[in-house]
Amino acid sequence: MKFLPIFLVSIFLFGCKTGTVKKNTMKTSFYVGTYTKKDSKGIYKYQISEEGKLTKIGLVAETINPTFLAKSKDKKTLFSIGETDVNGVGYVKSFKITKDALQLISNEKSGGSGPCFVAINNDNYVVTANYRAGSVGLLKADASGKLSTLLDVQQHVGKGTTERQKGPHAHSAWFHPTKKEVISVDLGTNELLFSTIDTTTNQLVATAQKSLKMEDGAGPRHLTFHPNNKWIYVLNELDNTVSLVKEKDGKYFVDFSIATLPSDFTAFSKAADIHITKDGKFLYASNRGHESIVMYAVNSENGTLKTIGYEPVLGKHPRNFSLSPDEQFLLVANQDTNNIVSFKRDAATGTLTFVSEVAAPMPVCILF
């Protein structure tokens, strides 16, 4: 009988311990590129929980104006542009991804001033879009993530019809998912430019079509590829539209365009970012001025878009946004109100519902 009290105490203690065990909530981390004009020091790391709650981990790399980020295909290296104009020079950096920090590997010239975009393909070729210079730079990374020196520069020429289009302003450059093609988006010349990479000379070579003019004053900025890899949706910053680009007989053309803003909205606004879901059913774009995410349903037969509605971003200047890897959430970086907001995404309707927000110093780019 003398062992009974000990036995009962043991049951009590273990019973209490079992009763207080909490479910281990999985969290997904992501990186945030920023402008370092005010409080920011560089690239930050955050987490999102299974419920969509956002938390800040902290600064992982101190660097100037890392306003756009990309990852290598093996997820071991992070690339960041340095949006600067020091004697006409901007930079692109590579970092080794570790659990607690980003370790600088290399720092090279981007091919012009004011770089604002970077991308990498499966062959580790890296392209940068230099907004102020109106050029696209070509580099290559080795297996360790170290960047080569600048291999080539594609200098754009021409102009559009508005004040923002008096000269070339390369805003992004994309590797086509199924073709050996680089599509450069120039807001200033108001066109898409098409190139291939000559892997012998490491140069960007124009294709037979060379370019596609957009509607006057459109100001193309970013694009996204439909999962069928046949349709391209181009976000036009200046006239606040999305254009569907298709290909016929080996030549691209604009098939359809739709507004990103309500018809009764007359104040100033400029579109910023665009993403499509993996199933190709819904497309989203951000409006700076209207301060919203516009939601579209995609017609699976012809690719045309139908506006579902507009979700307020609960901040100002939604420069960039991203879908979480499982696409259950959409995260928005509000540059001018220093916050990141997460929305739960309804996979059946495409609509968004606010979940959480967290402070972030002048956030510009979200990368999972």
Salt bridges, closest charged atoms under 4 A:
ASP85 OD2 - ARG132 NH1 3.70
ASP123 OD2 - LYS180 NZ 3.50
GLU163 OE1 - LYS166 NZ 3.12
GLU181 OE1 - LYS179 NZ 3.60
ASP186 OD2 - HIS156 ND1 2.61
GLU237 OE2 - ARG164 NH2 3.12
GLU237 OE1 - HIS171 NE2 3.86
GLU237 OE1 - ARG221 NH1 2.78
GLU237 OE2 - ARG288 NH2 3.38
GLU247 OE2 - LYS179 NZ 3.10
ASP255 OD2 - LYS246 NZ 3.54
ASP273 OD1 - HIS222 ND1 3.23
ASP273 OD2 - HIS275 NE2 3.00
ASP336 OD2 - HIS317 ND1 3.67
